[in-house]
Amino acid sequence: MSQTSDGDRLLIPVSEHDHTQGGMNASVILVEYGDYQCLSCGEVNRMIQEIQQQIQLCLVFRHFPRTHLHPQAQKAAQAAEAAAAQNKFWQMHNLLFANQSALDNGHLLEYANQIQLDIDQFLQDMTDHVHAERVTQDIQSGRQSGVSSTPALFVNEIRYRDAWDIERLLTAIL
């Protein structure tokens, strides 16, 4: 049996506070710490979507914007949270990953319109940074679990550290 260090374990358990897709009682819970401007995160997001078509799992997304590398990642994370406040997190999440090179204010507003958010509320939330603390909490939970870069995945609370290809990820999940 292999041993794992604290840096290989998810220390903050999944809860109703998290953004989840699929039931939390699924046999596989996949937690991703991601950054909307990180190209590797975009690739992993596409792999996860393929895997979700093959097997049932619970996907959890937690924000981990690496602002020193990706200056628009924090704002994009807050836009996802503003959408979450209107019960449209996953719609915004998918748009942000599909448009990683277009995350400026104008594009974020365009995406908010596209998924039919209450635009006044969205703009107010973004202007007042209403959801910045939520993003910070995700970052802190990631750091507690040893996350320092993205993407970072945990399969049933164990850190995935293999190659980023669908076959290996699927093998780890199964």
N, C-alpha and C positions, 0 to 999 in steps of 0.2 A: 504494500500500500504506500502510495507516495505521500510525502508530508507537504503541507502548505504553510507558508508564513502568513502573518497578518496582511502583508502586501498582496497576497493572493486570495483574500477572502473579502466578501462584501460585508462591511461592518454595520452599515445602516440598512436594516431590513426593509423590504418592500411594504408599503402601507397604502391606505386609501388616499394619502397625500400625493402619491405618485401618479404620473400619467401612464395608464396601462391600456394595452390592447390585448384582448383575450382575458379569460378568467384567471384570477389569482390562485385558483385551485388547480391550474394546469400542472401536469407532471414536469414541465420545463418552464422555468422562469428565466428570461433573458433580460439582463439589465445592461443598457448601453449608456455610457457617459459620452456625450457628443457635442460637437461644435458645428454650427450650420455652415461655416465657411471652410471647414476642413474637407479637402477633397477625398481623403481616405474615409472619412465618416460618410460621405455621400455614397461611396462604393459599398461600404458595409450596409448602409441603409437599403440599397438595392438588393444586396444578398439576402438580408433579413426578409424583405418582402417576398423574394422567391421562396425562401424556406417556409414562410408562413402559408404559402399555397400548398406546401407538401405535408406539413405536420402542424398539429395544434400546439401552440405555446402562448405564454403570456409575455408580451414585450413591454418593457418598462424603459422610458426615456428620461434621462436626467441631463440637465444642461452642464456643460463644462467648456464655456467659451475661453479660448486661449487668445485673449485680446492683444497680447504682444506680437502675435503672428497674424491674427485675423481681426482687424479693427472694427468690422461690422458685426462680429459674432454676438457680442453682448446685446446689441440693439435687436438683432434677429431673435435671440432667446427671449427678450422681453416682448417682442411681437407675438411669439408663440404663446407666451403666458397671457397676453392681452386677449388672444383668440380663445385660450382655455377658459378665461373668465366668461366667455360667451358660448361655452361648450363646443368649441371648434378647434381644439388643440391639434388633433391629428390632421385635419385638413390643412392648417397653416404649416405644420411640421413637414408634410409632404411637399408643399409648394416651396418652402425654404430650401429643402434639399434638392428639389428639381431645378432651382434657379440660384445655385450657390454663388454665381458671379454677379448677381443683381440683388443686393441686399441693402441698398441705400434707402433713405426715407421714402422717396417717390415710389419705388418698387414695393416696399412694405405696405404702403397705402393701397397700391394696385392689388396686391394679394388680399388685403382685408376686404376690398370691394368684391373681388372675385369669389370669396367664400361668404359674401353677404353678411359681414359683421355690421353692427351698429357703429358707423364710422365716427360719430361724435364721441362715443365712449372709447373706441380704440385710440383716437387721437389724444383724448384726455389721459388715458392710461399711459400712453407713450410719453407724453409731455411731462407728466408728473412722476415718471419712473415708478409707477405703482407696483410693478412686479419685479423690480430689481432685487429685492430681498429674497424672493423665491429662488431666483437664479443663483444668488450668493449661497443660499442653503444647499443647493445641489452641488455647487463647487466644493463647499466644505465637506459634504458627505463623501464626495469622490476622493478628496485628499485624505480623509480618515481611512479610506480603503486602499490607499497607496496609488491613486490615479495621479499622474503628472502629465500625461499626454492623451491625445485622442486619435482614433476611437479606443475606448476601453470597454470591454465586454465581460460580464460575469454570467456564467451558466450555472444556475442553481447555487448561487453565492460563491462560486469558485471562478477566479480570474482566468479568462481565455488568453493564452499567450502564444498560440500557434500561428501559422501563416494565415493571411487574410484571403483565403479562397473558399468558395462555397462548399466544396467537398469536405475540407478539413473542419470547417465550422459546423457543418451538418453532422459529421462524425462525433464531434465534441458534444453536440446537443443530444444526439441519440445515445 
